[in-house]
Amino acid sequence: MNDLIYRIKHSDKAPGVDEIRIPGEHTHLIYLKRSKSGIPIQPRRMQNMLAISNKLSIQPPM
């Protein structure tokens, strides 16, 4: 399987294509990045979570 993946990723690319990805590769890279640096949360969603945790008198999830 590793040989097949290597051959696919190192095959000729179409014009304008920088990298050939295999199924699941992009998702795995996102998983690794978020495991290291956390999941990004939009400011408005953060405000909503803080308001709800304050209303319920519970510790915010951070």
Phi, psi and omega in degrees: 000318179300321179296318179297314179299316179301314181295321179295311184292336180255011177282170181298139181258152176291155178305133179087357181262125181272327186212144173261126179249148176263158181305132178090347184294314181298315179298320179295320178295320176297317178302314180297316181297314182287332175295327182275315189248357180095170181266126180292137179235130180295143183307319181294321178294323178297316178301317179297316180296319179294320179296317180294316180295324177294317180297323182269000181055045177238159180292133177298155185280038175232000000 
